[in-house]
Amino acid sequence: MVSFRIYRLKEGLRDQFRWSPHLCGTAHVRPRDYEEAGQLTARNEYHAWALLRESGQPLEIGDLLQTEQGELRISKYVGFEAAVWIVPAAHAN
């Protein structure tokens, strides 16, 4: 079993994500665009998706699951794909 941290895409960005073209490969996501929404334990991301659907709080397109090891998986129309956080570089003085 895997422990997942759940991140929900902020509502104001959901339509933008939904209507953007689907790109294959790793998605680059910004932490400021997401709100942490708890944790759950499941066999894999698809089992987590099913458990959340049954709970009445389903994962929506653009939401993220993060494993204890820090691996991100983003929910898309085609299933789950890899994602990474975009961390802004520190500005030099």
Backbone bond lengths (Angstrom), bond angles and torsions (degrees), N, CA, C in turn:
res aa  C-N    CA-C-N  psi(-1)  N-CA   C-N-CA  omega(-1)  CA-C   N-CA-C  phi
1 M - - - 1.452 - - 1.533 108.93 -
2 V 1.299 114.17 147.33 1.466 121.70 -177.61 1.526 108.81 -118.63
3 S 1.312 116.16 138.06 1.458 120.84 174.78 1.529 108.06 -91.93
4 F 1.320 116.63 125.43 1.461 122.51 -179.37 1.517 110.13 -113.48
5 R 1.320 116.41 138.63 1.454 122.52 168.41 1.528 105.66 -95.45
6 I 1.318 116.97 135.81 1.464 122.54 -176.22 1.530 109.33 -102.06
7 Y 1.324 116.00 132.48 1.459 122.32 174.78 1.526 108.08 -124.37
8 R 1.328 115.84 127.09 1.468 121.82 178.76 1.529 109.52 -100.05
9 L 1.325 115.12 132.54 1.462 120.62 174.86 1.523 108.11 -65.63
10 K 1.322 117.66 135.08 1.461 121.13 -179.98 1.526 109.54 -61.00
11 E 1.327 115.28 140.09 1.468 121.25 -174.12 1.520 113.20 -55.09
12 G 1.313 118.37 -38.94 1.460 121.12 -178.66 1.523 113.80 -62.94
13 L 1.330 117.08 -17.28 1.469 121.58 -177.79 1.524 113.11 -104.89
14 R 1.312 116.59 -8.21 1.464 120.36 -173.32 1.537 112.50 -62.45
15 D 1.329 117.85 -46.03 1.476 119.90 179.75 1.520 111.32 -63.73
16 Q 1.323 117.13 -40.02 1.466 121.16 178.30 1.528 110.13 -59.91
17 F 1.327 117.15 -44.15 1.463 120.83 179.13 1.526 110.37 -66.77
18 R 1.319 115.79 -43.43 1.464 121.04 -176.65 1.525 111.87 -60.61
19 W 1.331 117.23 -38.23 1.465 120.35 -175.33 1.525 113.77 -94.58
20 S 1.322 117.87 -2.28 1.465 119.03 177.61 1.523 109.62 -75.17
21 P 1.330 118.07 151.36 1.465 120.08 -178.62 1.527 111.05 -64.94
22 H 1.323 115.94 144.99 1.462 121.03 178.07 1.521 109.25 -74.27
23 L 1.309 115.70 128.37 1.457 121.68 176.98 1.518 108.31 -118.72
24 C 1.318 116.44 136.03 1.464 120.73 176.90 1.522 109.08 -79.73
25 G 1.291 115.47 154.49 1.457 120.19 177.59 1.509 111.56 104.10
26 T 1.303 114.99 -172.61 1.461 121.64 -176.01 1.523 110.92 -72.06
27 A 1.335 115.92 129.43 1.465 121.76 177.01 1.524 108.96 -84.76
28 H 1.317 116.51 140.61 1.462 122.01 176.79 1.527 107.33 -105.21
29 V 1.336 117.18 118.86 1.462 122.02 -174.13 1.526 110.36 -122.92
30 R 1.343 115.51 149.89 1.467 121.58 -179.20 1.527 109.78 -100.32
31 P 1.318 118.05 130.56 1.467 120.75 179.01 1.529 112.87 -55.26
32 R 1.331 118.28 -34.20 1.470 120.67 -178.22 1.530 113.04 -65.91
33 D 1.340 117.43 -16.50 1.461 121.26 -179.12 1.527 113.06 -86.64
34 Y 1.335 117.19 -0.55 1.468 121.69 -173.29 1.519 111.86 -128.12
35 E 1.333 114.53 152.79 1.458 122.02 174.31 1.518 107.90 -121.58
36 E 1.334 116.23 131.60 1.460 119.68 178.31 1.526 108.70 -68.00
37 A 1.337 115.97 137.50 1.468 120.42 -173.94 1.524 112.42 -133.19
38 G 1.321 117.68 34.35 1.457 120.06 174.87 1.510 113.73 103.18
39 Q 1.336 114.02 -168.02 1.458 121.94 -178.09 1.516 109.42 -140.30
40 L 1.330 115.38 160.88 1.452 121.14 170.66 1.516 109.38 -156.40
41 T 1.321 115.70 161.83 1.459 122.26 178.93 1.519 108.25 -112.75
42 A 1.327 116.08 131.71 1.466 121.49 -178.43 1.524 109.12 -151.94
43 R 1.331 116.21 168.20 1.467 120.92 179.36 1.527 112.06 -69.10
44 N 1.330 116.73 -38.11 1.465 123.04 -179.90 1.525 107.70 -161.84
45 E 1.318 117.22 -178.48 1.467 119.66 -176.53 1.527 112.94 -64.93
46 Y 1.327 118.05 -30.95 1.463 120.04 179.49 1.525 111.20 -72.75
47 H 1.320 117.00 -35.16 1.460 121.02 174.31 1.533 109.35 -66.42
48 A 1.345 117.36 -41.17 1.467 121.41 176.41 1.528 110.12 -60.57
49 W 1.325 116.85 -42.94 1.468 121.60 178.26 1.532 110.09 -58.03
50 A 1.337 116.89 -46.36 1.465 121.28 -179.23 1.531 111.02 -64.77
51 L 1.328 117.42 -43.69 1.467 120.69 179.40 1.525 111.29 -61.45
52 L 1.322 117.00 -42.51 1.463 120.22 179.28 1.525 111.44 -68.23
53 R 1.311 117.42 -36.86 1.468 120.44 176.86 1.520 110.00 -62.00
54 E 1.336 116.88 -44.16 1.466 121.38 179.86 1.528 112.00 -66.86
55 S 1.331 117.26 -26.88 1.467 121.05 -178.12 1.529 112.39 -78.32
56 G 1.331 117.16 -10.50 1.454 120.72 -177.45 1.524 113.43 90.07
57 Q 1.335 117.15 2.62 1.464 122.03 177.62 1.526 108.89 -125.34
58 P 1.333 117.57 65.26 1.471 120.40 -173.28 1.523 112.85 -65.57
59 L 1.333 114.63 152.68 1.460 119.62 170.51 1.514 107.62 -68.00
60 E 1.312 116.20 139.77 1.456 120.70 177.28 1.523 108.69 -110.72
61 I 1.316 114.89 168.09 1.459 120.70 178.51 1.530 108.68 -58.07
62 G 1.339 115.68 127.99 1.458 121.15 -179.96 1.512 114.37 99.74
63 D 1.341 118.30 -15.18 1.462 121.03 178.28 1.525 110.29 -72.85
64 L 1.333 115.72 157.15 1.463 122.05 -176.21 1.521 112.22 -119.84
65 L 1.326 114.67 149.51 1.459 122.82 167.33 1.520 106.85 -120.51
66 Q 1.334 116.48 135.36 1.464 121.15 179.30 1.524 109.38 -124.07
67 T 1.331 116.54 128.57 1.462 121.35 178.66 1.527 110.27 -77.82
68 E 1.332 115.64 169.79 1.464 120.90 177.13 1.526 111.48 -60.90
69 Q 1.330 116.68 -27.34 1.464 121.32 179.10 1.528 112.47 -82.33
70 G 1.335 118.02 -2.76 1.455 121.91 177.96 1.518 114.71 94.39
71 E 1.333 118.07 -0.07 1.467 120.98 179.01 1.527 109.61 -69.85
72 L 1.339 115.84 128.76 1.465 121.77 179.24 1.517 110.73 -101.72
73 R 1.334 115.89 140.90 1.460 122.91 174.53 1.524 106.55 -130.62
74 I 1.341 116.61 127.49 1.458 121.86 -178.19 1.521 109.81 -103.76
75 S 1.320 115.63 137.98 1.459 121.92 179.34 1.531 109.14 -81.30
76 K 1.333 115.33 122.29 1.463 121.50 178.30 1.522 108.76 -128.84
77 Y 1.315 116.61 172.72 1.463 120.94 178.72 1.523 112.07 -58.19
78 V 1.316 117.37 -30.04 1.466 122.09 -175.71 1.523 112.62 -91.74
79 G 1.322 117.63 2.24 1.459 121.80 -177.66 1.521 109.49 123.75
80 F 1.309 116.02 -139.52 1.463 121.24 179.51 1.517 109.76 -112.14
81 E 1.331 115.29 142.66 1.455 121.07 175.99 1.520 108.88 -133.75
82 A 1.318 115.99 161.55 1.460 121.73 179.88 1.526 110.61 -65.98
83 A 1.325 115.11 149.59 1.462 121.52 176.47 1.528 108.52 -144.59
84 V 1.324 115.70 157.93 1.465 121.95 175.05 1.528 108.38 -136.99
85 W 1.328 115.01 147.86 1.455 119.97 175.44 1.524 109.57 -73.39
86 I 1.325 116.63 138.94 1.463 122.18 170.24 1.521 105.59 -91.15
87 V 1.310 115.98 115.94 1.462 120.86 180.00 1.518 107.61 -107.73
88 P 1.347 117.54 118.22 1.462 119.42 -178.82 1.525 111.14 -62.23
89 A 1.312 115.16 141.49 1.466 120.40 177.59 1.522 109.29 -71.66
90 A 1.304 116.39 145.30 1.465 120.91 177.61 1.528 109.02 -69.20
91 H 1.320 115.80 139.05 1.471 120.22 179.09 1.522 109.71 -80.58
92 A 1.323 116.03 133.73 1.467 120.89 176.85 1.520 108.94 -80.23
93 N 1.315 117.15 141.43 1.478 121.13 179.21 1.488 111.46 -82.96
